[in-house]
Amino acid sequence: MKLEKAEKLMYILIIAMILVGAVITAAESVAVFGFVLCMGLLLAILVIYLLYIRCPHCGEHLGRDRGEFCPHCGKKLRENTPEN
Ligand SMILES: [Zn+2]
């Protein structure tokens, strides 16, 4: 998986987790199901974060502060920087 795709997928999962969290808070009847779903999403986020948020050049983990360049090898991380 490419870095851009991994980041996008991770953000989608984080948003989904927040939404599920909000639903649990609002509706107690789905709390158990929502909690399990939340844990599943969290696990998926962790897997993507640990396995795919890496430099495409040197393979080092990038952590939370991901700029335009790799902090380990200094190479450019993205082919084309998105507009937003
Ligand atoms: Zn690197």
PDB file of the backbone (N, CA, C, O) and the ligand in Angstrom, with CONECT records:
HET     ZN  A 101       1
ATOM      1  N   MET A   1       0.845  -1.200   0.000  1.00  0.00           N
ATOM      2  CA  MET A   1       0.000   0.000   0.000  1.00  0.00           C
ATOM      3  C   MET A   1       0.881   1.251   0.000  1.00  0.00           C
ATOM      4  O   MET A   1       1.878   1.319   0.718  1.00  0.00           O
ATOM      5  N   LYS A   2       0.504   2.225  -0.805  1.00  0.00           N
ATOM      6  CA  LYS A   2       1.280   3.460  -0.874  1.00  0.00           C
ATOM      7  C   LYS A   2       0.996   4.335   0.333  1.00  0.00           C
ATOM      8  O   LYS A   2      -0.053   4.229   0.968  1.00  0.00           O
ATOM      9  N   LEU A   3       1.949   5.198   0.635  1.00  0.00           N
ATOM     10  CA  LEU A   3       1.834   6.081   1.797  1.00  0.00           C
ATOM     11  C   LEU A   3       0.578   6.951   1.734  1.00  0.00           C
ATOM     12  O   LEU A   3      -0.141   7.085   2.724  1.00  0.00           O
ATOM     13  N   GLU A   4       0.319   7.542   0.561  1.00  0.00           N
ATOM     14  CA  GLU A   4      -0.852   8.415   0.409  1.00  0.00           C
ATOM     15  C   GLU A   4      -2.147   7.649   0.702  1.00  0.00           C
ATOM     16  O   GLU A   4      -3.037   8.142   1.395  1.00  0.00           O
ATOM     17  N   LYS A   5      -2.227   6.432   0.154  1.00  0.00           N
ATOM     18  CA  LYS A   5      -3.424   5.606   0.319  1.00  0.00           C
ATOM     19  C   LYS A   5      -3.567   5.185   1.781  1.00  0.00           C
ATOM     20  O   LYS A   5      -4.666   5.213   2.336  1.00  0.00           O
ATOM     21  N   ALA A   6      -2.460   4.798   2.398  1.00  0.00           N
ATOM     22  CA  ALA A   6      -2.467   4.380   3.798  1.00  0.00           C
ATOM     23  C   ALA A   6      -2.920   5.519   4.697  1.00  0.00           C
ATOM     24  O   ALA A   6      -3.711   5.307   5.616  1.00  0.00           O
ATOM     25  N   GLU A   7      -2.423   6.736   4.437  1.00  0.00           N
ATOM     26  CA  GLU A   7      -2.803   7.897   5.241  1.00  0.00           C
ATOM     27  C   GLU A   7      -4.284   8.189   5.089  1.00  0.00           C
ATOM     28  O   GLU A   7      -4.983   8.433   6.073  1.00  0.00           O
ATOM     29  N   LYS A   8      -4.767   8.163   3.828  1.00  0.00           N
ATOM     30  CA  LYS A   8      -6.171   8.450   3.554  1.00  0.00           C
ATOM     31  C   LYS A   8      -7.072   7.435   4.263  1.00  0.00           C
ATOM     32  O   LYS A   8      -8.058   7.799   4.903  1.00  0.00           O
ATOM     33  N   LEU A   9      -6.711   6.154   4.135  1.00  0.00           N
ATOM     34  CA  LEU A   9      -7.481   5.081   4.748  1.00  0.00           C
ATOM     35  C   LEU A   9      -7.488   5.218   6.270  1.00  0.00           C
ATOM     36  O   LEU A   9      -8.506   4.982   6.921  1.00  0.00           O
ATOM     37  N   MET A  10      -6.348   5.601   6.822  1.00  0.00           N
ATOM     38  CA  MET A  10      -6.234   5.759   8.272  1.00  0.00           C
ATOM     39  C   MET A  10      -7.137   6.883   8.754  1.00  0.00           C
ATOM     40  O   MET A  10      -7.795   6.752   9.786  1.00  0.00           O
ATOM     41  N   TYR A  11      -7.174   8.002   8.006  1.00  0.00           N
ATOM     42  CA  TYR A  11      -8.029   9.125   8.397  1.00  0.00           C
ATOM     43  C   TYR A  11      -9.502   8.742   8.308  1.00  0.00           C
ATOM     44  O   TYR A  11     -10.301   9.127   9.162  1.00  0.00           O
ATOM     45  N   ILE A  12      -9.858   7.981   7.272  1.00  0.00           N
ATOM     46  CA  ILE A  12     -11.247   7.533   7.117  1.00  0.00           C
ATOM     47  C   ILE A  12     -11.646   6.668   8.319  1.00  0.00           C
ATOM     48  O   ILE A  12     -12.736   6.820   8.872  1.00  0.00           O
ATOM     49  N   LEU A  13     -10.744   5.760   8.714  1.00  0.00           N
ATOM     50  CA  LEU A  13     -11.030   4.869   9.844  1.00  0.00           C
ATOM     51  C   LEU A  13     -11.130   5.646  11.152  1.00  0.00           C
ATOM     52  O   LEU A  13     -11.958   5.327  12.005  1.00  0.00           O
ATOM     53  N   ILE A  14     -10.286   6.667  11.312  1.00  0.00           N
ATOM     54  CA  ILE A  14     -10.336   7.492  12.531  1.00  0.00           C
ATOM     55  C   ILE A  14     -11.674   8.220  12.606  1.00  0.00           C
ATOM     56  O   ILE A  14     -12.299   8.273  13.665  1.00  0.00           O
ATOM     57  N   ILE A  15     -12.112   8.782  11.473  1.00  0.00           N
ATOM     58  CA  ILE A  15     -13.403   9.487  11.425  1.00  0.00           C
ATOM     59  C   ILE A  15     -14.534   8.507  11.734  1.00  0.00           C
ATOM     60  O   ILE A  15     -15.452   8.829  12.488  1.00  0.00           O
ATOM     61  N   ALA A  16     -14.464   7.299  11.142  1.00  0.00           N
ATOM     62  CA  ALA A  16     -15.482   6.278  11.387  1.00  0.00           C
ATOM     63  C   ALA A  16     -15.542   5.926  12.878  1.00  0.00           C
ATOM     64  O   ALA A  16     -16.623   5.741  13.437  1.00  0.00           O
ATOM     65  N   MET A  17     -14.370   5.837  13.510  1.00  0.00           N
ATOM     66  CA  MET A  17     -14.306   5.486  14.920  1.00  0.00           C
ATOM     67  C   MET A  17     -14.944   6.577  15.777  1.00  0.00           C
ATOM     68  O   MET A  17     -15.658   6.286  16.737  1.00  0.00           O
ATOM     69  N   ILE A  18     -14.678   7.840  15.421  1.00  0.00           N
ATOM     70  CA  ILE A  18     -15.268   8.963  16.152  1.00  0.00           C
ATOM     71  C   ILE A  18     -16.793   8.941  16.005  1.00  0.00           C
ATOM     72  O   ILE A  18     -17.524   9.177  16.967  1.00  0.00           O
ATOM     73  N   LEU A  19     -17.263   8.653  14.775  1.00  0.00           N
ATOM     74  CA  LEU A  19     -18.702   8.588  14.527  1.00  0.00           C
ATOM     75  C   LEU A  19     -19.348   7.473  15.341  1.00  0.00           C
ATOM     76  O   LEU A  19     -20.405   7.664  15.941  1.00  0.00           O
ATOM     77  N   VAL A  20     -18.702   6.303  15.357  1.00  0.00           N
ATOM     78  CA  VAL A  20     -19.224   5.169  16.130  1.00  0.00           C
ATOM     79  C   VAL A  20     -19.259   5.540  17.616  1.00  0.00           C
ATOM     80  O   VAL A  20     -20.213   5.221  18.326  1.00  0.00           O
ATOM     81  N   GLY A  21     -18.208   6.214  18.069  1.00  0.00           N
ATOM     82  CA  GLY A  21     -18.146   6.673  19.459  1.00  0.00           C
ATOM     83  C   GLY A  21     -19.300   7.604  19.791  1.00  0.00           C
ATOM     84  O   GLY A  21     -19.884   7.523  20.872  1.00  0.00           O
ATOM     85  N   ALA A  22     -19.626   8.491  18.853  1.00  0.00           N
ATOM     86  CA  ALA A  22     -20.725   9.441  19.046  1.00  0.00           C
ATOM     87  C   ALA A  22     -22.061   8.711  19.090  1.00  0.00           C
ATOM     88  O   ALA A  22     -22.941   9.064  19.875  1.00  0.00           O
ATOM     89  N   VAL A  23     -22.212   7.678  18.235  1.00  0.00           N
ATOM     90  CA  VAL A  23     -23.449   6.890  18.202  1.00  0.00           C
ATOM     91  C   VAL A  23     -23.623   6.138  19.525  1.00  0.00           C
ATOM     92  O   VAL A  23     -24.726   6.084  20.068  1.00  0.00           O
ATOM     93  N   ILE A  24     -22.543   5.563  20.039  1.00  0.00           N
ATOM     94  CA  ILE A  24     -22.603   4.844  21.321  1.00  0.00           C
ATOM     95  C   ILE A  24     -23.078   5.775  22.427  1.00  0.00           C
ATOM     96  O   ILE A  24     -23.925   5.414  23.244  1.00  0.00           O
ATOM     97  N   THR A  25     -22.514   6.988  22.437  1.00  0.00           N
ATOM     98  CA  THR A  25     -22.868   7.965  23.458  1.00  0.00           C
ATOM     99  C   THR A  25     -24.345   8.335  23.370  1.00  0.00           C
ATOM    100  O   THR A  25     -25.010   8.523  24.388  1.00  0.00           O
ATOM    101  N   ALA A  26     -24.848   8.436  22.141  1.00  0.00           N
ATOM    102  CA  ALA A  26     -26.234   8.847  21.935  1.00  0.00           C
ATOM    103  C   ALA A  26     -27.225   7.710  22.160  1.00  0.00           C
ATOM    104  O   ALA A  26     -28.306   7.926  22.708  1.00  0.00           O
ATOM    105  N   ALA A  27     -26.857   6.489  21.735  1.00  0.00           N
ATOM    106  CA  ALA A  27     -27.793   5.370  21.827  1.00  0.00           C
ATOM    107  C   ALA A  27     -27.185   4.208  22.607  1.00  0.00           C
ATOM    108  O   ALA A  27     -26.309   3.500  22.111  1.00  0.00           O
ATOM    109  N   GLU A  28     -27.660   4.026  23.827  1.00  0.00           N
ATOM    110  CA  GLU A  28     -27.116   2.976  24.694  1.00  0.00           C
ATOM    111  C   GLU A  28     -27.424   1.566  24.193  1.00  0.00           C
ATOM    112  O   GLU A  28     -26.690   0.625  24.495  1.00  0.00           O
ATOM    113  N   SER A  29     -28.504   1.419  23.431  1.00  0.00           N
ATOM    114  CA  SER A  29     -28.921   0.096  22.958  1.00  0.00           C
ATOM    115  C   SER A  29     -27.897  -0.546  22.020  1.00  0.00           C
ATOM    116  O   SER A  29     -27.859  -1.771  21.896  1.00  0.00           O
ATOM    117  N   VAL A  30     -27.066   0.269  21.357  1.00  0.00           N
ATOM    118  CA  VAL A  30     -26.066  -0.291  20.451  1.00  0.00           C
ATOM    119  C   VAL A  30     -24.659  -0.194  21.047  1.00  0.00           C
ATOM    120  O   VAL A  30     -23.666  -0.372  20.342  1.00  0.00           O
ATOM    121  N   ALA A  31     -24.582   0.090  22.345  1.00  0.00           N
ATOM    122  CA  ALA A  31     -23.293   0.342  22.990  1.00  0.00           C
ATOM    123  C   ALA A  31     -22.308  -0.817  22.853  1.00  0.00           C
ATOM    124  O   ALA A  31     -21.137  -0.604  22.538  1.00  0.00           O
ATOM    125  N   VAL A  32     -22.780  -2.043  23.089  1.00  0.00           N
ATOM    126  CA  VAL A  32     -21.885  -3.205  23.050  1.00  0.00           C
ATOM    127  C   VAL A  32     -21.364  -3.427  21.638  1.00  0.00           C
ATOM    128  O   VAL A  32     -20.162  -3.589  21.426  1.00  0.00           O
ATOM    129  N   PHE A  33     -22.284  -3.433  20.674  1.00  0.00           N
ATOM    130  CA  PHE A  33     -21.903  -3.601  19.271  1.00  0.00           C
ATOM    131  C   PHE A  33     -20.967  -2.476  18.837  1.00  0.00           C
ATOM    132  O   PHE A  33     -19.962  -2.709  18.165  1.00  0.00           O
ATOM    133  N   GLY A  34     -21.311  -1.267  19.228  1.00  0.00           N
ATOM    134  CA  GLY A  34     -20.496  -0.105  18.880  1.00  0.00           C
ATOM    135  C   GLY A  34     -19.114  -0.180  19.475  1.00  0.00           C
ATOM    136  O   GLY A  34     -18.133   0.198  18.834  1.00  0.00           O
ATOM    137  N   PHE A  35     -19.030  -0.666  20.697  1.00  0.00           N
ATOM    138  CA  PHE A  35     -17.734  -0.785  21.374  1.00  0.00           C
ATOM    139  C   PHE A  35     -16.837  -1.783  20.643  1.00  0.00           C
ATOM    140  O   PHE A  35     -15.652  -1.526  20.430  1.00  0.00           O
ATOM    141  N   VAL A  36     -17.415  -2.918  20.264  1.00  0.00           N
ATOM    142  CA  VAL A  36     -16.664  -3.938  19.523  1.00  0.00           C
ATOM    143  C   VAL A  36     -16.192  -3.367  18.181  1.00  0.00           C
ATOM    144  O   VAL A  36     -15.049  -3.573  17.772  1.00  0.00           O
ATOM    145  N   LEU A  37     -17.089  -2.650  17.509  1.00  0.00           N
ATOM    146  CA  LEU A  37     -16.766  -2.023  16.228  1.00  0.00           C
ATOM    147  C   LEU A  37     -15.630  -1.014  16.399  1.00  0.00           C
ATOM    148  O   LEU A  37     -14.712  -0.946  15.581  1.00  0.00           O
ATOM    149  N   CYS A  38     -15.709  -0.245  17.464  1.00  0.00           N
ATOM    150  CA  CYS A  38     -14.689   0.753  17.788  1.00  0.00           C
ATOM    151  C   CYS A  38     -13.325   0.088  17.981  1.00  0.00           C
ATOM    152  O   CYS A  38     -12.314   0.570  17.470  1.00  0.00           O
ATOM    153  N   MET A  39     -13.305  -1.006  18.712  1.00  0.00           N
ATOM    154  CA  MET A  39     -12.056  -1.722  18.964  1.00  0.00           C
ATOM    155  C   MET A  39     -11.478  -2.282  17.666  1.00  0.00           C
ATOM    156  O   MET A  39     -10.266  -2.265  17.452  1.00  0.00           O
ATOM    157  N   GLY A  40     -12.375  -2.780  16.799  1.00  0.00           N
ATOM    158  CA  GLY A  40     -11.953  -3.296  15.500  1.00  0.00           C
ATOM    159  C   GLY A  40     -11.337  -2.204  14.644  1.00  0.00           C
ATOM    160  O   GLY A  40     -10.317  -2.413  13.988  1.00  0.00           O
ATOM    161  N   LEU A  41     -11.969  -1.036  14.659  1.00  0.00           N
ATOM    162  CA  LEU A  41     -11.468   0.102  13.888  1.00  0.00           C
ATOM    163  C   LEU A  41     -10.114   0.551  14.429  1.00  0.00           C
ATOM    164  O   LEU A  41      -9.197   0.852  13.665  1.00  0.00           O
ATOM    165  N   LEU A  42     -10.002   0.592  15.746  1.00  0.00           N
ATOM    166  CA  LEU A  42      -8.757   0.998  16.385  1.00  0.00           C
ATOM    167  C   LEU A  42      -7.619   0.054  16.000  1.00  0.00           C
ATOM    168  O   LEU A  42      -6.498   0.483  15.726  1.00  0.00           O
ATOM    169  N   LEU A  43      -7.932  -1.227  15.989  1.00  0.00           N
ATOM    170  CA  LEU A  43      -6.941  -2.244  15.609  1.00  0.00           C
ATOM    171  C   LEU A  43      -6.494  -2.042  14.157  1.00  0.00           C
ATOM    172  O   LEU A  43      -5.307  -2.117  13.843  1.00  0.00           O
ATOM    173  N   ALA A  44      -7.474  -1.784  13.278  1.00  0.00           N
ATOM    174  CA  ALA A  44      -7.167  -1.556  11.855  1.00  0.00           C
ATOM    175  C   ALA A  44      -6.288  -0.318  11.692  1.00  0.00           C
ATOM    176  O   ALA A  44      -5.348  -0.315  10.897  1.00  0.00           O
ATOM    177  N   ILE A  45      -6.604   0.740  12.455  1.00  0.00           N
ATOM    178  CA  ILE A  45      -5.817   1.979  12.400  1.00  0.00           C
ATOM    179  C   ILE A  45      -4.379   1.702  12.838  1.00  0.00           C
ATOM    180  O   ILE A  45      -3.427   2.160  12.205  1.00  0.00           O
ATOM    181  N   LEU A  46      -4.234   0.949  13.923  1.00  0.00           N
ATOM    182  CA  LEU A  46      -2.899   0.626  14.434  1.00  0.00           C
ATOM    183  C   LEU A  46      -2.086  -0.182  13.418  1.00  0.00           C
ATOM    184  O   LEU A  46      -0.896   0.062  13.217  1.00  0.00           O
ATOM    185  N   VAL A  47      -2.753  -1.147  12.785  1.00  0.00           N
ATOM    186  CA  VAL A  47      -2.060  -1.982  11.795  1.00  0.00           C
ATOM    187  C   VAL A  47      -1.576  -1.125  10.626  1.00  0.00           C
ATOM    188  O   VAL A  47      -0.428  -1.245  10.198  1.00  0.00           O
ATOM    189  N   ILE A  48      -2.454  -0.261  10.110  1.00  0.00           N
ATOM    190  CA  ILE A  48      -2.066   0.617   8.999  1.00  0.00           C
ATOM    191  C   ILE A  48      -0.933   1.540   9.445  1.00  0.00           C
ATOM    192  O   ILE A  48       0.053   1.729   8.733  1.00  0.00           O
ATOM    193  N   TYR A  49      -1.096   2.107  10.636  1.00  0.00           N
ATOM    194  CA  TYR A  49      -0.095   3.042  11.155  1.00  0.00           C
ATOM    195  C   TYR A  49       1.277   2.382  11.272  1.00  0.00           C
ATOM    196  O   TYR A  49       2.288   2.949  10.859  1.00  0.00           O
ATOM    197  N   LEU A  50       1.298   1.189  11.835  1.00  0.00           N
ATOM    198  CA  LEU A  50       2.578   0.507  12.071  1.00  0.00           C
ATOM    199  C   LEU A  50       3.183  -0.091  10.809  1.00  0.00           C
ATOM    200  O   LEU A  50       4.403  -0.095  10.643  1.00  0.00           O
ATOM    201  N   LEU A  51       2.326  -0.603   9.912  1.00  0.00           N
ATOM    202  CA  LEU A  51       2.842  -1.304   8.732  1.00  0.00           C
ATOM    203  C   LEU A  51       3.032  -0.422   7.511  1.00  0.00           C
ATOM    204  O   LEU A  51       3.954  -0.641   6.725  1.00  0.00           O
ATOM    205  N   TYR A  52       2.171   0.574   7.343  1.00  0.00           N
ATOM    206  CA  TYR A  52       2.184   1.312   6.072  1.00  0.00           C
ATOM    207  C   TYR A  52       2.618   2.768   6.160  1.00  0.00           C
ATOM    208  O   TYR A  52       2.948   3.373   5.140  1.00  0.00           O
ATOM    209  N   ILE A  53       2.623   3.352   7.385  1.00  0.00           N
ATOM    210  CA  ILE A  53       3.076   4.742   7.483  1.00  0.00           C
ATOM    211  C   ILE A  53       4.605   4.713   7.575  1.00  0.00           C
ATOM    212  O   ILE A  53       5.201   4.944   8.626  1.00  0.00           O
ATOM    213  N   ARG A  54       5.200   4.421   6.426  1.00  0.00           N
ATOM    214  CA  ARG A  54       6.651   4.285   6.346  1.00  0.00           C
ATOM    215  C   ARG A  54       7.177   5.028   5.133  1.00  0.00           C
ATOM    216  O   ARG A  54       6.443   5.297   4.182  1.00  0.00           O
ATOM    217  N   CYS A  55       8.450   5.352   5.181  1.00  0.00           N
ATOM    218  CA  CYS A  55       9.106   6.015   4.064  1.00  0.00           C
ATOM    219  C   CYS A  55       9.227   5.029   2.902  1.00  0.00           C
ATOM    220  O   CYS A  55       9.699   3.908   3.089  1.00  0.00           O
ATOM    221  N   PRO A  56       8.799   5.444   1.690  1.00  0.00           N
ATOM    222  CA  PRO A  56       8.910   4.538   0.542  1.00  0.00           C
ATOM    223  C   PRO A  56      10.355   4.308   0.090  1.00  0.00           C
ATOM    224  O   PRO A  56      10.625   3.404  -0.701  1.00  0.00           O
ATOM    225  N   HIS A  57      11.267   5.118   0.590  1.00  0.00           N
ATOM    226  CA  HIS A  57      12.673   5.000   0.172  1.00  0.00           C
ATOM    227  C   HIS A  57      13.493   4.139   1.137  1.00  0.00           C
ATOM    228  O   HIS A  57      14.141   3.178   0.722  1.00  0.00           O
ATOM    229  N   CYS A  58      13.460   4.489   2.428  1.00  0.00           N
ATOM    230  CA  CYS A  58      14.292   3.757   3.386  1.00  0.00           C
ATOM    231  C   CYS A  58      13.489   2.793   4.253  1.00  0.00           C
ATOM    232  O   CYS A  58      14.069   1.952   4.940  1.00  0.00           O
ATOM    233  N   GLY A  59      12.147   2.905   4.231  1.00  0.00           N
ATOM    234  CA  GLY A  59      11.303   1.982   4.976  1.00  0.00           C
ATOM    235  C   GLY A  59      11.182   2.265   6.462  1.00  0.00           C
ATOM    236  O   GLY A  59      10.596   1.476   7.203  1.00  0.00           O
ATOM    237  N   GLU A  60      11.740   3.403   6.905  1.00  0.00           N
ATOM    238  CA  GLU A  60      11.652   3.745   8.327  1.00  0.00           C
ATOM    239  C   GLU A  60      10.240   4.222   8.664  1.00  0.00           C
ATOM    240  O   GLU A  60       9.555   4.812   7.829  1.00  0.00           O
ATOM    241  N   HIS A  61       9.817   3.957   9.900  1.00  0.00           N
ATOM    242  CA  HIS A  61       8.505   4.404  10.337  1.00  0.00           C
ATOM    243  C   HIS A  61       8.507   5.921  10.468  1.00  0.00           C
ATOM    244  O   HIS A  61       9.473   6.508  10.955  1.00  0.00           O
ATOM    245  N   LEU A  62       7.405   6.564  10.025  1.00  0.00           N
ATOM    246  CA  LEU A  62       7.389   8.023   9.965  1.00  0.00           C
ATOM    247  C   LEU A  62       6.789   8.695  11.198  1.00  0.00           C
ATOM    248  O   LEU A  62       7.033   9.880  11.421  1.00  0.00           O
ATOM    249  N   GLY A  63       6.020   7.981  11.994  1.00  0.00           N
ATOM    250  CA  GLY A  63       5.448   8.580  13.192  1.00  0.00           C
ATOM    251  C   GLY A  63       4.327   9.548  12.882  1.00  0.00           C
ATOM    252  O   GLY A  63       3.756   9.521  11.792  1.00  0.00           O
ATOM    253  N   ARG A  64       4.011  10.406  13.842  1.00  0.00           N
ATOM    254  CA  ARG A  64       2.858  11.289  13.674  1.00  0.00           C
ATOM    255  C   ARG A  64       3.195  12.565  12.907  1.00  0.00           C
ATOM    256  O   ARG A  64       2.330  13.119  12.228  1.00  0.00           O
ATOM    257  N   ASP A  65       4.423  13.035  13.003  1.00  0.00           N
ATOM    258  CA  ASP A  65       4.796  14.265  12.324  1.00  0.00           C
ATOM    259  C   ASP A  65       5.327  13.938  10.937  1.00  0.00           C
ATOM    260  O   ASP A  65       6.529  13.757  10.741  1.00  0.00           O
ATOM    261  N   ARG A  66       4.412  13.865   9.984  1.00  0.00           N
ATOM    262  CA  ARG A  66       4.802  13.520   8.627  1.00  0.00           C
ATOM    263  C   ARG A  66       4.813  14.753   7.752  1.00  0.00           C
ATOM    264  O   ARG A  66       3.766  15.283   7.381  1.00  0.00           O
ATOM    265  N   GLY A  67       5.996  15.196   7.434  1.00  0.00           N
ATOM    266  CA  GLY A  67       6.118  16.357   6.562  1.00  0.00           C
ATOM    267  C   GLY A  67       6.248  15.922   5.124  1.00  0.00           C
ATOM    268  O   GLY A  67       5.784  14.848   4.742  1.00  0.00           O
ATOM    269  N   GLU A  68       6.874  16.754   4.333  1.00  0.00           N
ATOM    270  CA  GLU A  68       7.030  16.461   2.920  1.00  0.00           C
ATOM    271  C   GLU A  68       8.231  15.554   2.685  1.00  0.00           C
ATOM    272  O   GLU A  68       8.305  14.845   1.682  1.00  0.00           O
ATOM    273  N   PHE A  69       9.174  15.588   3.631  1.00  0.00           N
ATOM    274  CA  PHE A  69      10.393  14.800   3.483  1.00  0.00           C
ATOM    275  C   PHE A  69      10.576  13.825   4.637  1.00  0.00           C
ATOM    276  O   PHE A  69      10.116  14.064   5.754  1.00  0.00           O
ATOM    277  N   CYS A  70      11.251  12.731   4.347  1.00  0.00           N
ATOM    278  CA  CYS A  70      11.517  11.713   5.358  1.00  0.00           C
ATOM    279  C   CYS A  70      12.518  12.249   6.385  1.00  0.00           C
ATOM    280  O   CYS A  70      13.568  12.772   6.010  1.00  0.00           O
ATOM    281  N   PRO A  71      12.194  12.120   7.701  1.00  0.00           N
ATOM    282  CA  PRO A  71      13.134  12.600   8.726  1.00  0.00           C
ATOM    283  C   PRO A  71      14.365  11.711   8.858  1.00  0.00           C
ATOM    284  O   PRO A  71      15.337  12.089   9.511  1.00  0.00           O
ATOM    285  N   HIS A  72      14.328  10.541   8.247  1.00  0.00           N
ATOM    286  CA  HIS A  72      15.445   9.593   8.367  1.00  0.00           C
ATOM    287  C   HIS A  72      16.426   9.708   7.210  1.00  0.00           C
ATOM    288  O   HIS A  72      17.635   9.812   7.421  1.00  0.00           O
ATOM    289  N   CYS A  73      15.898   9.689   5.969  1.00  0.00           N
ATOM    290  CA  CYS A  73      16.806   9.729   4.824  1.00  0.00           C
ATOM    291  C   CYS A  73      16.735  11.047   4.063  1.00  0.00           C
ATOM    292  O   CYS A  73      17.571  11.310   3.198  1.00  0.00           O
ATOM    293  N   GLY A  74      15.725  11.891   4.386  1.00  0.00           N
ATOM    294  CA  GLY A  74      15.630  13.207   3.774  1.00  0.00           C
ATOM    295  C   GLY A  74      15.034  13.246   2.375  1.00  0.00           C
ATOM    296  O   GLY A  74      15.006  14.298   1.737  1.00  0.00           O
ATOM    297  N   LYS A  75      14.557  12.099   1.897  1.00  0.00           N
ATOM    298  CA  LYS A  75      13.973  12.068   0.554  1.00  0.00           C
ATOM    299  C   LYS A  75      12.517  12.486   0.574  1.00  0.00           C
ATOM    300  O   LYS A  75      11.853  12.433   1.610  1.00  0.00           O
ATOM    301  N   LYS A  76      12.026  12.906  -0.593  1.00  0.00           N
ATOM    302  CA  LYS A  76      10.643  13.358  -0.709  1.00  0.00           C
ATOM    303  C   LYS A  76       9.706  12.164  -0.522  1.00  0.00           C
ATOM    304  O   LYS A  76       9.910  11.099  -1.105  1.00  0.00           O
ATOM    305  N   LEU A  77       8.660  12.365   0.316  1.00  0.00           N
ATOM    306  CA  LEU A  77       7.762  11.247   0.636  1.00  0.00           C
ATOM    307  C   LEU A  77       6.666  11.046  -0.388  1.00  0.00           C
ATOM    308  O   LEU A  77       6.246   9.916  -0.636  1.00  0.00           O
ATOM    309  N   ARG A  78       6.195  12.140  -0.991  1.00  0.00           N
ATOM    310  CA  ARG A  78       5.049  12.044  -1.912  1.00  0.00           C
ATOM    311  C   ARG A  78       5.438  12.520  -3.293  1.00  0.00           C
ATOM    312  O   ARG A  78       6.196  13.474  -3.468  1.00  0.00           O
ATOM    313  N   GLU A  79       4.882  11.806  -4.277  1.00  0.00           N
ATOM    314  CA  GLU A  79       5.154  12.160  -5.675  1.00  0.00           C
ATOM    315  C   GLU A  79       4.553  13.517  -6.002  1.00  0.00           C
ATOM    316  O   GLU A  79       5.230  14.416  -6.500  1.00  0.00           O
ATOM    317  N   ASN A  80       3.264  13.640  -5.707  1.00  0.00           N
ATOM    318  CA  ASN A  80       2.577  14.923  -5.933  1.00  0.00           C
ATOM    319  C   ASN A  80       1.833  15.312  -4.670  1.00  0.00           C
ATOM    320  O   ASN A  80       0.952  14.588  -4.208  1.00  0.00           O
ATOM    321  N   THR A  81       2.193  16.460  -4.115  1.00  0.00           N
ATOM    322  CA  THR A  81       1.573  16.920  -2.878  1.00  0.00           C
ATOM    323  C   THR A  81       0.135  17.347  -3.171  1.00  0.00           C
ATOM    324  O   THR A  81      -0.104  18.153  -4.070  1.00  0.00           O
ATOM    325  N   PRO A  82      -0.845  16.792  -2.394  1.00  0.00           N
ATOM    326  CA  PRO A  82      -2.250  17.176  -2.632  1.00  0.00           C
ATOM    327  C   PRO A  82      -2.491  18.659  -2.376  1.00  0.00           C
ATOM    328  O   PRO A  82      -1.772  19.302  -1.610  1.00  0.00           O
ATOM    329  N   GLU A  83      -3.522  19.186  -3.036  1.00  0.00           N
ATOM    330  CA  GLU A  83      -3.824  20.611  -2.949  1.00  0.00           C
ATOM    331  C   GLU A  83      -4.285  20.996  -1.545  1.00  0.00           C
ATOM    332  O   GLU A  83      -3.880  22.036  -1.024  1.00  0.00           O
ATOM    333  N   ASN A  84      -5.129  20.164  -0.930  1.00  0.00           N
ATOM    334  CA  ASN A  84      -5.687  20.519   0.375  1.00  0.00           C
ATOM    335  C   ASN A  84      -4.686  20.263   1.485  1.00  0.00           C
ATOM    336  O   ASN A  84      -4.987  20.505   2.654  1.00  0.00           O
TER     337      ASN A  84
HETATM  338 ZN    ZN A 101      13.377   7.613   4.391  1.00  0.00          ZN2+
END
